[in-house]
Amino acid sequence: MYAAVTTRVDIAYSVSKLSGKLASPSKEDWIAVKRVMRYLRGREHFGISYSGEGNKGLEFHCDASFAGDEKYRSTTGCVAQLAGG
């Protein structure tokens, strides 16, 4: 979760869903974990690029889903962007 939240926000949702099943993972969950790992292997050179043009400063976006999953738990997500990165 640390890597997903701090450095790889593109996998944060998938990792969040998969970590909710750590107590009793199924075969489908392991297949999903391998899919995330293959995704990361294919994108190891991707990164955040910052633009010096039109300094946008700090932008912050947040969203929430109240009781949106099968166990009626809420989910919240936030993204901070600095200079368009």
C-alpha positions as CSV (number, residue, x, y, z in Angstrom):
1,M,0.0,0.0,0.0
2,Y,2.9,2.4,0.7
3,A,4.3,2.2,-2.8
4,A,0.8,2.4,-4.3
5,V,-0.2,5.5,-2.4
6,T,3.1,7.4,-2.4
7,T,4.8,6.6,-5.7
8,R,2.5,4.5,-8.0
9,V,-1.0,6.1,-7.7
10,D,-1.9,4.3,-11.0
11,I,-2.2,1.0,-9.0
12,A,-3.6,2.4,-5.8
13,Y,-7.2,1.3,-6.5
14,S,-6.2,-2.2,-7.5
15,V,-3.9,-2.7,-4.5
16,S,-6.6,-1.3,-2.2
17,K,-9.2,-3.8,-3.5
18,L,-6.7,-6.7,-3.3
19,S,-5.5,-5.9,0.2
20,G,-9.0,-6.2,1.4
21,K,-8.9,-9.9,0.6
22,L,-5.6,-10.7,2.4
23,A,-7.3,-12.9,5.1
24,S,-8.6,-15.4,2.6
25,P,-7.3,-14.9,-1.0
26,S,-8.9,-17.0,-3.8
27,K,-7.3,-18.2,-7.0
28,E,-8.8,-15.2,-8.8
29,D,-7.2,-12.8,-6.3
30,W,-3.8,-14.3,-7.0
31,I,-4.4,-14.0,-10.8
32,A,-5.2,-10.3,-10.2
33,V,-2.0,-9.8,-8.1
34,K,0.0,-11.3,-11.0
35,R,-1.8,-9.0,-13.4
36,V,-0.8,-5.9,-11.3
37,M,2.8,-7.2,-11.2
38,R,2.9,-7.6,-15.0
39,Y,1.5,-4.1,-15.4
40,L,4.3,-2.7,-13.2
41,R,7.0,-4.7,-15.1
42,G,5.8,-3.2,-18.4
43,R,5.8,0.3,-17.0
44,E,9.0,0.5,-15.0
45,H,10.3,3.5,-16.9
46,F,7.1,5.6,-16.5
47,G,7.3,8.5,-14.1
48,I,5.9,11.9,-13.2
49,S,6.8,14.8,-15.5
50,Y,6.7,18.4,-14.3
51,S,6.0,21.2,-16.7
52,G,7.6,24.6,-16.2
53,E,5.2,26.3,-18.5
54,G,2.3,28.1,-17.0
55,N,3.1,27.2,-13.4
56,K,-0.2,25.8,-12.1
57,G,1.0,25.6,-8.5
58,L,-0.6,23.0,-6.3
59,E,-3.9,21.4,-7.3
60,F,-5.7,19.0,-5.0
61,H,-8.6,16.7,-6.0
62,C,-10.6,14.5,-3.7
63,D,-13.5,12.0,-4.2
64,A,-15.5,9.6,-2.0
65,S,-17.9,6.8,-2.3
66,F,-20.1,6.3,0.7
67,A,-21.0,2.6,1.3
68,G,-20.3,1.8,-2.3
69,D,-18.8,-1.8,-2.0
70,E,-20.4,-5.1,-1.2
71,K,-19.7,-4.7,2.6
72,Y,-21.1,-1.2,2.7
73,R,-17.8,0.5,3.5
74,S,-16.8,3.9,2.4
75,T,-13.8,4.7,0.1
76,T,-12.0,8.0,-0.2
77,G,-9.2,9.0,-2.5
78,C,-7.2,12.2,-2.9
79,V,-4.7,13.3,-5.5
80,A,-2.3,16.3,-5.2
81,Q,-0.6,17.7,-8.4
82,L,2.3,20.1,-8.3
83,A,3.1,22.0,-11.5
84,G,1.0,19.7,-13.6
85,G,2.9,16.5,-12.6
